[in-house]
Amino acid sequence: MTAVETFTSARGTPLSKRGERTRRRLLDAAEQVFSELGYYEASIVKITEAAAVSQGTFYIYFESKQQIFDELVADLNRRVRHAMHEASAQGASRAESERLGFAAFFRFTAEHPALYRIIRQAEFVSPAALHDHYAKIAEGYIAGLRQAMAAGDIVTADPEVLAWALMGVGELIGMRWILWDGAEPRQVPEEVFEEMYAFITRGLGTSGGIRDSSSG
């Protein structure tokens, strides 16, 4: 079971429910502002205006523009990992889990296209936050692949290499058809998803079909 996240003020004191809601508004505003303007053109003033709070309120929760940017990267990371985990856990096989997990990832990125823009800014603004973002996704992915290999569900391979390769597939497919395409609704076309999934299942050494529970 995933531990419940607890959040604190800039001084490290626990937040009330009202404080958590205000913090959430600031993060949502930061997502919008950093995505639209970029880190260097964004400002605390613009973030607080978008969140409809005072600058003084901002400093209750964050010490600086850099800190809210880093926390935004961590926040998006937590949320996308949660979405993917919740979906993939419903799979009866590793191949089905991959299908459900990728679908959840694409849904999340369609709703939060800022994820791509902000993560790419992190390469220059906060390399440590960028590395942490990918490392946390890879960590869970590697564990799941290793478990599937031990069960004979997929081909035996280096789970770390396989995890990073699959992460690359998802990120670039999403970038091409969700971020760059710009068509509404934002989504990976079904035929593209199926072609990608066929490629993945070949790489995993599985047929990709939903496991028939009557077959053992």
C-alpha positions as CSV (number, residue, x, y, z in Angstrom):
1,M,0.0,0.0,0.0
2,T,1.3,3.5,-0.9
3,A,2.1,5.6,2.1
4,V,-0.1,8.7,2.6
5,E,1.7,11.8,1.5
6,T,2.1,14.5,4.1
7,F,3.0,18.1,3.3
8,T,4.5,20.9,5.3
9,S,4.9,24.6,5.1
10,A,8.1,26.3,4.1
11,R,9.1,26.2,7.8
12,G,8.4,22.5,8.0
13,T,5.2,22.6,10.0
14,P,2.3,20.2,9.1
15,L,-0.4,21.8,7.0
16,S,-4.1,21.9,7.8
17,K,-6.6,20.7,5.2
18,R,-7.1,24.3,4.2
19,G,-3.4,24.8,3.9
20,E,-3.1,21.7,1.7
21,R,-5.8,23.1,-0.6
22,T,-3.9,26.4,-0.9
23,R,-0.7,24.6,-1.6
24,R,-2.5,22.6,-4.3
25,R,-3.7,25.8,-5.9
26,L,-0.2,27.2,-6.0
27,L,1.1,24.0,-7.6
28,D,-1.7,24.0,-10.2
29,A,-0.9,27.6,-10.9
30,A,2.8,26.9,-11.2
31,E,2.1,24.1,-13.6
32,Q,0.2,26.5,-15.8
33,V,2.7,29.4,-15.6
34,F,5.9,27.3,-16.0
35,S,4.3,25.5,-19.0
36,E,3.1,28.6,-20.7
37,L,6.0,31.0,-20.0
38,G,9.0,28.7,-19.2
39,Y,11.0,28.8,-16.0
40,Y,13.0,32.0,-16.7
41,E,10.0,34.1,-17.8
42,A,7.8,32.8,-15.0
43,S,7.7,34.7,-11.7
44,I,6.3,34.3,-8.2
45,V,4.0,37.3,-9.0
46,K,2.5,35.5,-12.0
47,I,2.1,32.2,-10.0
48,T,0.3,34.0,-7.2
49,E,-1.9,35.9,-9.6
50,A,-2.9,32.6,-11.3
51,A,-3.6,31.0,-7.9
52,A,-5.5,34.1,-6.7
53,V,-3.4,34.4,-3.5
54,S,-1.0,37.0,-2.1
55,Q,2.8,36.9,-2.4
56,G,2.9,36.6,1.3
57,T,0.8,33.5,1.1
58,F,3.2,32.0,-1.4
59,Y,6.1,32.2,1.1
60,I,4.1,30.3,3.7
61,Y,4.4,27.3,1.5
62,F,7.5,27.7,-0.7
63,E,10.8,29.6,-0.2
64,S,11.4,30.5,-3.8
65,K,10.6,30.0,-7.5
66,Q,13.2,27.2,-7.6
67,Q,11.6,25.4,-4.7
68,I,8.1,25.4,-6.2
69,F,9.5,24.3,-9.5
70,D,11.3,21.3,-7.9
71,E,8.1,20.4,-5.9
72,L,6.0,20.7,-9.1
73,V,8.3,18.1,-10.8
74,A,8.0,15.8,-7.8
75,D,4.2,16.4,-7.7
76,L,3.7,15.5,-11.3
77,N,5.9,12.5,-10.8
78,R,3.8,11.2,-7.9
79,R,0.6,11.7,-9.8
80,V,1.6,10.0,-13.0
81,R,3.2,7.1,-11.1
82,H,0.0,6.7,-9.1
83,A,-2.2,6.8,-12.3
84,M,0.0,4.2,-14.0
85,H,0.2,1.9,-10.9
86,E,-3.5,2.0,-10.3
87,A,-4.2,1.0,-13.9
88,S,-1.5,-1.6,-14.4
89,A,-2.4,-3.4,-11.2
90,Q,-5.6,-4.5,-12.8
91,G,-3.8,-6.5,-15.4
92,A,-4.0,-10.3,-15.3
93,S,-0.6,-10.7,-17.1
94,R,2.4,-8.4,-17.6
95,A,1.4,-7.8,-21.2
96,E,-2.0,-6.6,-20.1
97,S,-0.5,-4.5,-17.3
98,E,1.7,-2.8,-19.9
99,R,-1.4,-2.0,-22.0
100,L,-3.3,-0.6,-19.1
101,G,-0.3,1.3,-17.7
102,F,0.5,2.9,-21.1
103,A,-3.1,3.9,-21.6
104,A,-3.1,5.5,-18.1
105,F,0.1,7.4,-18.9
106,F,-1.3,8.7,-22.1
107,R,-4.5,9.8,-20.4
108,F,-2.5,11.6,-17.8
109,T,-0.3,13.4,-20.3
110,A,-3.3,14.4,-22.4
111,E,-4.8,16.0,-19.2
112,H,-1.4,17.4,-18.2
113,P,0.7,18.2,-21.3
114,A,2.7,20.5,-19.1
115,L,4.4,17.3,-17.8
116,Y,6.5,17.2,-21.0
117,R,7.4,20.9,-21.0
118,I,8.3,21.0,-17.3
119,I,10.4,17.9,-17.3
120,R,12.4,19.2,-20.3
121,Q,12.9,22.5,-18.5
122,A,14.2,20.6,-15.5
123,E,17.1,19.3,-17.6
124,F,18.6,22.9,-17.3
125,V,16.8,24.3,-14.3
126,S,17.1,21.4,-11.9
127,P,19.0,18.4,-13.2
128,A,18.7,16.6,-9.8
129,A,14.9,16.8,-10.0
130,L,15.0,15.5,-13.6
131,H,17.1,12.5,-12.6
132,D,14.9,11.8,-9.6
133,H,11.8,11.9,-11.8
134,Y,13.0,9.2,-14.1
135,A,14.7,7.2,-11.4
136,K,11.5,6.8,-9.5
137,I,9.5,5.7,-12.5
138,A,12.2,3.3,-13.4
139,E,12.4,1.8,-9.9
140,G,8.8,0.6,-9.9
141,Y,9.0,-0.5,-13.5
142,I,12.1,-2.6,-12.9
143,A,10.5,-4.3,-9.9
144,G,7.4,-5.2,-11.9
145,L,9.4,-6.6,-14.8
146,R,11.7,-8.6,-12.5
147,Q,8.7,-10.2,-10.9
148,A,7.1,-11.0,-14.3
149,M,10.4,-12.6,-15.4
150,A,10.6,-14.7,-12.3
151,A,7.0,-15.9,-13.0
152,G,7.9,-16.8,-16.6
153,D,5.4,-14.3,-17.8
154,I,7.8,-12.5,-20.1
155,V,11.2,-13.1,-21.7
156,T,14.3,-13.1,-19.4
157,A,16.3,-9.9,-20.0
158,D,18.0,-7.1,-18.1
159,P,15.0,-5.5,-16.4
160,E,16.8,-2.1,-16.0
161,V,17.5,-1.9,-19.8
162,L,14.0,-3.1,-20.6
163,A,12.4,-0.6,-18.2
164,W,14.3,2.4,-19.7
165,A,13.5,1.3,-23.2
166,L,9.8,1.0,-22.5
167,M,9.8,4.4,-20.7
168,G,11.4,5.9,-23.9
169,V,8.7,4.3,-26.1
170,G,5.9,5.8,-24.0
171,E,7.5,9.3,-23.7
172,L,8.2,9.7,-27.4
173,I,4.9,8.3,-28.6
174,G,3.1,10.6,-26.3
175,M,5.3,13.6,-27.3
176,R,4.6,12.9,-31.0
177,W,0.8,12.3,-30.9
178,I,-0.3,14.2,-27.8
179,L,2.0,17.2,-27.4
180,W,3.0,17.9,-31.0
181,D,-0.1,16.8,-32.8
182,G,-2.2,19.4,-31.0
183,A,-5.5,17.9,-32.2
184,E,-8.5,17.8,-29.8
185,P,-9.2,15.6,-28.0
186,R,-5.6,15.0,-27.1
187,Q,-5.0,11.3,-27.4
188,V,-2.8,8.7,-29.0
189,P,-4.8,7.4,-32.1
190,E,-6.0,3.8,-31.6
191,E,-4.0,2.5,-34.6
192,V,-0.8,4.1,-33.2
193,F,-1.5,2.6,-29.8
194,E,-2.0,-0.8,-31.2
195,E,1.1,-0.7,-33.3
196,M,3.1,0.4,-30.3
197,Y,1.6,-2.3,-28.1
198,A,2.4,-5.0,-30.7
199,F,6.0,-3.8,-30.7
200,I,6.1,-3.9,-26.9
201,T,4.7,-7.4,-26.7
202,R,7.2,-8.7,-29.2
203,G,9.9,-7.2,-27.1
204,L,8.5,-8.8,-24.0
205,G,8.2,-12.2,-25.7
206,T,4.5,-12.4,-25.1
207,S,1.4,-12.6,-27.3
208,G,-0.1,-9.6,-25.5
209,G,-3.5,-11.1,-25.2
210,I,-5.6,-10.9,-22.0
211,R,-4.9,-14.1,-20.1
212,D,-7.8,-16.6,-20.2
213,S,-8.3,-17.5,-16.5
214,S,-9.8,-20.9,-17.6
215,S,-6.4,-21.9,-19.2
216,G,-4.6,-22.0,-15.9
